[in-house]
Each structure stands twice: as C-alpha cells, then as structure tokens.
Amino acid sequence: MKVLGIVSEYNPLHEGHIYHIRASVEKTGATHTVCVMSGNFVQRGEPSVVDKWVRTKMALHAGIDLVLELPVVFACASAELFAYGAVRTLHNTGVVDYLSFGSEQGELGSLWRIASVLNDEPYEFRELLAKYLDEGHSFPVSREKALHATLRGLPENILSKSNNILAIEYLKALKRLGSSIQPVTVKRMGASYLSTEISSSYSSATAIRKFLQTGGSVNDPLLMDNLPDFTAELIKDEIERQRGPVFDKAFSDIILHKLRMIEPERLREVPDVTEGLENRLISCAMQSGTLSDFIDRVSTSRYPSTRVKRIAMNLLWGITKDELRSFVSDETCGYLRVLGFSSNGRDLLARIHKEAGLPLITKVSEYRNLLSGLSRKMFEYDIKATNSYVLAFPAPAQRAGDQDFTMPIIKLN
C-alpha cells in the first residue's frame, strides 16, 4: 500500500483539482489517497460555498479514498497554522507516505531552501531581517529581502505566489514534525489562485465562487467547462434544496453585532488581532452597514482583507489566542474526524485504526468518550462552526442545529 496525502479545500472542486489528484497519483504511484479538507469555513476567512459533506462527495467522486476534516481552529487561520494543522493531521494517521501540493514553482529545490531558512532561522537571516525591519519595511517585505540576501539565486517573486507560500509552509511543517512523509509538488495549471475572472478552462475556485455570487447560472457553459459533471450536479442539488450557495454576506448582521457589543479587551484575545487593531475593528464596525463595507474600511497593506475576514469569522465560535496557542503547542492534541470514504478507503481506515497517533472519530456522538481536555475543546469548536454555518442556508427549514450529529458519513461504493 502506497498512501498519498493531499491538503484541500475543494471550494468547490474543479478541473484543476482533478488534474492535481491524477498527476499526484502518477508521480507517486500511490494505491490509496487521503485528503484532509477544511470544514465549513476556509483559510481565507470565508464560509465554504457548499457544506463539508457535499464537498466530501466531490472529493470521493474525484478519486480521493478517505476525507478527514481539518479542525476549524486550523482551517480558518494563517497560512502557517493552516499548513501545520493539516500536515500534523496527515502525519498522525501513521499511514501517509507522500504529501502532494500544487505550486507555481513546480519544483521542490527553491521551496525547500526557503523552508529550511524560515524553520531554522540561522544567524545571518535573523540579522538581515532585523536590519530591513529597522529601515522601516513591513515584515513580509523584510523577510523576503532577508531571504533573497541569504539564499543567492532564488527565483524572483517566488514568495508572491499563493501556492508557493502554502508549499513552503507544508515543508516547514514536515521539518517541524520530523515527519517521514515525502513531499511532492505539481505545477499549478491555469489561472492564479486569486484570479477572479472566469475563463474557458482551469479557472480558480475564487473566480468560480464569484461567478456564482454575482448571479451566474450553474448551467452556464463557461462554468460547466471548469467543473466536472459531478461537482455541477452537487451544487445544483444544494441550490434546489436551498442549502447553498453560502457567502460571507449572510453573516453581516451577526458579526457587526458582535463587534459593536464586544469590549476591546475581549476582542484583543481573538487570533490575528494585534495591539491597537481592536480599536480600529470596533470603530469600523460602528461605521459599517455590511460585512463587505467593514472589511474594506479595516483592510490596509498592514491588515490584509483575508486577515480581517478570519478575525470576523473567528468571532462566530469564540476561540481565543491562548486556546489556539495551546492547540498548536500540544502535539498530542487532535483527532482524525472522518467525513467520508470510498470502498478503497475502507482499507485505509482499517490500517489507520491500528497505526494512528490520534483518536479516529467515525461517530460524532462518541466524541466525548474518545476525546478529553484540549482535543475535546478543539472538536467542540468544529460543532460550533457548523452551528453558525447552517444559519446561512437560504431555507430556514434547513438551519437546524447540531448537524454534525445528524449528517451521516459519506460512503461511495
């Protein structure tokens, strides 16, 4: 058995993802595939366009054998924590041989060099970083300058590409964990991850979501060219059932309400809120009538919109910086929450059951018996996140709470 691991959001799963899965299997010769996937909220601080169970079906139809949920405390966090939480999950299955990720670079050499410096922080790098910070540059600019000065011959703009940044974080996480998982990268096909314009093929998930959000039809030939048939059908079904699509504007009122009511001292405890930002957040919430207006008012080069969105979403389930630090620092904290599996995935589950370094959860109703301490608290944030997410469904009848307990594991025969 050769097991391939993939970190995903599949928000939604499109032709570029199909290409990545197939290319990864071909490169590694994998016989089984497991992905760790964001749940109902994703790394950019947004709700997923359709829920985690529907996206699990997409993954299974695309050839993934086992889907595990990435805890929301990592899924809706910085790139570093997102990558670390995902790699830690795959590492703790005890069965993953390869980790494949997309990158604009398409080769590991330069990415490994950068990851090693950022992980080890040699003296020369630290001195250069301090020098550029003293000159008044922002931290990202100072870090990039220090890296280029430390590592001669790096490709230009390597750190300006979204997938390269995540790739470096995956490599850092592997080093930090001392994992035996072997990394593999596949060159990203088509549009940039952040591209908002839909094209005839290989459009980004961002562009696909924007198309849907601005009233585009799932039946539009342009969209159909970018989605496998099963993704299009699953999205159509969710629209018919009025369980989607879901966008962040559905949370405008509750987030603005929370920001207008919260004390600055409490807001300062939310992840990504640095000293002084809490006052800006509250002031902008008082002036804003919508979430998008609020994000526009707060965002600057120092406070990117994705960071502001993550702060807003983290208010929904109430996590604090101290809790997040505890979840990260305790490597025994966590679980393997199964969202779905194929017939081939049954073999994986049997092996994971024997070799996993964390509890395997196939029945949510049993989590209190299987988890304790920090792990239980972390799992309960997933439940809170789902309870918040379902409030955005168009149909009030679909918004019942505790759907983590009532939705079955997705099984594909």
N, C-alpha and C positions, 0 to 999 in steps of 0.2 A: 504494500500500500504506500503510495506517494501522495502526500496531502499538501494541497495548495491553499494558502490563506490569502484573503482579499479584504481590504477595508473599504466599506462602501456607504453611500447614502441612497443611491438609486432614486433620485428625487426629481423626475421619475427615471426609470431605467430606459435608456435609449440605445441607438445603434452603436454609438461609441463605446458603451459599456459591453455590448455583445462582442465587439472587436477585442476589447481588453481581456475579457474572460477567455476567449478562444486562443488569442496569442499567448496568454499566460500558460494555459494548459499545454500548448505546443512547445513552448520554451522549456517547461519543467518536466514534461512527461507525466504530469500528475494523473492519478487514477481517481482521486476524490477532491472535492473543493468545499471549503468552508469560508463563509464571509461573516465578518462582524459588521453590523449595519446600525446606523443611527436609528433611534426610535421615531417618535412623533415630532421631535424638534432637532434641528440640524446645526452644523458648526457655524454657519453664517448668522445664527441668531434668528432663525425663521421657523415657522411650523412647516412640516413636510406637506407637499401638495395633496397627497392622499396618505392614509394612515399606514402604520408599520406592517399591518397584516397584509394589506394589498400589495405593498412593495416587497414583502416576503414572497408572495405569489409570483411577482415579476422575476425575482431573483431565481426562484426554483425553475421557472419556465426557461430562463436563460442558461441553465446548466449548472447552477450552484446546487450542491447537495445538502448543505446544512447552513441555516441562517441563525446567528446568535445576535442578541440585541446589545448594542453599545450603551452602557448606562448613561442616562441623560446628563449626569454631572460631568461627563467627559464629552458627550456628543455636542453639547451647547457650550463649548469652552474654546480657549485659544487653540491655534493650530498645534502647539506643543503638547497641550494636555489632551486634545482630541487624539493625536497620534499615539501618545504614550498609553492612554486608556485602551485604545484599540489593539495595539501591539501586545500589551500586557494580557488582554483577554485571549488573543490567539496563542500566546506563549503558554498560558495556563491550561490550555486544552491538553497539552502534553503530546499532541499528535501532529502538529503542523511542521512540515519540512521546509516549505518555501513561502515567502511573502512577496506578492507581486503588486506593484503600484505603477500608475501612469506618471510620466514626467515629460516636460518639454525637452529636457536634455537628452533623454533616450539612452543614456549610458551611466554606469554607476561611478566611474572613476572620480570625476569632479565632485559629485554629490557626497561620496564617502569622505573625500578630503575635507570638505566643509563641515560635515557632521562630526568628524573627529576633532577638529579645532573647537567647534562650539561645545562639544561634550567635555573635552579635556581642559579647555581654556589655558593654553600654555602662556608663559610669562610675556612673550613678545606680543601676543594677541591682546592680552589684558592691558599692556602699556599703550598700545596703539588705540585701543578702544577708549581709554581714559583721555588720551590726547585729543581725539576727534570730538569727544563729548565736551571737553574744556573749551574747544574752539566754537562751541555753540551749535553743533549739528544735532539733529534728533538722534534717538537711539538707533532706529533702523538704518539711517544713513551712516552713522558712526560705525556700526557693526559691519556694514557692507564694505566701507573703506578699509577697516582693520583687516577684514578677511582677504581683500584683494592685495593688501600690503604684505600680509603674512604668507599667503599662498600665491606665488607667482604663476601667471599663465592661466588664471581662471577665465572661463568664457564671460564676455561682457553680459550684463543684465541677467545673469543666471539666477540671482535672488529676487528678480522682479516678476517671476512666473509663478503662478499659484500652485501648480502641481509640483514644480521643483521644490518649493518651500515645504510642502507636505512630505515630499520624498525625503528631504533632509531630516525632518522630524521623525519619520519612521526609522531611519537609520540611527539617529540618536537614541531612540527608544530601545532598539535592538542592542546597542552598546551598553546602555544603562542597565538593562536586564541581564546582560551576559547571555543572551539567547543564542541557541544553536540554529535558529531559523535562518535560512539563506535568502537574502534579498534578490529580487529580480525586478527590472524595470522595463516597461513597454512605452515606446514613444507615443505621446498623445496624438490622436488623429483629429483633424478638423478644427473647429473654432476654439478659441480660448475659453477657459472655464468661466471667465467673467463676461464673455461676449453676450450682448443682449439682443442681437439681430439673428432672426431665424433664417436659415438658408436651405438649399435643396437636400443637403445631407450632412451628417455629423455636426449638427448644431449642438450648442451647450445646453445642459439642463436649465441653466439660468434663462436662456432665450426661450426654451420650451415653456417654462413657467410663466414668463412674461407674456407670451403669446396667449396662453390660457387666461391669464389675469385680465388682459385687455379685451376679452370677449371672443378670442379666436375659437373656432369650432374644432373639436377633436376629429371631425370628418374632413377637415381641410386637407387637400392633397399635399400641401407643403409640410404640414405637421406629420402626416402619415408617412412621408418619406424618411422622417427622422426617428420614428418609433417602430419597434417590432409589433406585429399584429396583436400579440397578447397584451402588451402594455396599453395600446389604444383601447382594446376591448375592456380591460380592467378599469381604466379611467372613465370610459363611457358608463360602465355599470355603477361606479361610485356617484357620478353625476345624476344618473337616474334614481338612485337610492337617496339622493340628497345628503351624501356623506362627504362631498367634496365638489370641486377643489377647495382647499383651505389656504388662505393667505393671511399675512400678519395683520391686515387691517381689521380683521374680526376681533382682535384683542385690544383695539384702540382704547375703548372706554375703560376696561378694567385696568389696563396698565397706567393710563393717565390718572385714574382714580387712586391707584396705589401710590403713585409718585406725589400726588397732591396731599395725601394723608400722612405719608411716612416722615419720621423725624430724620434730620440729616445724619445723626449719629448711627441710626439703624441702616440707612442707605449706604453709609461708608463701609458696612460689613459685607456688602454684596460683591461677589467676584467681579473683577475688572474695574471697580470704582477706586481710583487713586485719590490721594488727598486733594481736596478742593473741588473735584468733579461733582461731588454730591450736591453742592450748591447750584452749579450750572444745570444739573439734571432737573432739580426741583423748580428752578426759575423758568426753564424752558417748558416744563410741563404746565406751569401756570399760564403760559402764553399760547399754548398749542391746543388746537381743536381736534387733531387727528394724530395717530401714531407716526405717520409719514412726515407730517409737519414737525413734530417733536424731534424726530431723528435728524431732519435737515437742520434744525436750529442748533442741536448739540454738536453735530459732527464737524470736525476740523481735521487738518492734517495730523494733529496730535491725537485726536479722538476719532478714529475711522468709524464709518457707519456700522460696520459689522460688529465692532466692539460695543457700540451704543445699543444695537439690537440685542446682543447677548445679555447685556445688563437688564434690558427691559423684560426679556423672556425669563431670565432667572428670578425675577420678582414673582412670577406666577407660582413657583414651587418653593420659594423662600430659602434657598441654600445660602450659607454664609462662607466667607473666605476661610475661616478656621476649619469648618467642616470639609471644604474642598481640599485644603492642605492635608488634613488627616487622611482622607481617602487616597490621596496621591502618595503620601509618605509611607503608608502601611501596605506593603506589597502582598500581604495575605488578605487584604480587603477585596471583596468582589464575589462574582458568581458567573455562571455560564447560563444565561437565560435563552432557552430555545424558542425561536419564533416559528420555525418550520423546517421540514426536511423532505428529501425525496426518498425513493426506495434505496438508492445508493447511500443516502445519508444514514440509514439505519446501521450500516456497518461502522460508520464514523461514531455514531452515538454509543455503540457498544464498546468501542475502543476508548473513547473519551471517559466513559463511566469508570473504566479501570485505571486510567492514567492521568486524569485531570488533577490540577493543583488547586481547584476551586470547586464548590458545590455546583452540581448540574441541576438546573431547575426546568422541569418539563411540566409541572403543575403549579401554577401561581398560588393556589390555595394552600400549598405546603411550604411556602417560603418562610413562615415563622418557625417551623420545625427545622428547616435546613440552614437558616441564617441567624446570626446574632451580632450584637454590637454594631460596628461601623458598616458591615456588609448589609445588615438588615435595614439600617437607616438609608443607605445608598439605594437599595431596592425600592424603598418606600417613596423616594423621590421620583422613580420611574412611574409609579402608580399615580402620584400627584400630577406629574406632567401629562399623563393620559387623561386624567380627570379634567384638566384645564383644556387640553386639545379638543376634546369632543364637543365643548361648548361652541366651537366654531363651525360645526356642521350646519348646513343650511336648514335641515329639517329638525325642529325641536324634538320630535319623537325619537331622533337618533342620538340625543345628547345625554342619555342615561350615564350615571357614574359607574366606576369600578368595572369598566370594560376589559381591563386586564384579567379579571377573574372569569368573565363570561365568554370572551372570544377564544375559540379553540386553537390549538397549534395547527399550522397549515401543513397538510401532508399531500405530497404529489406522488402518485404511483407511477 
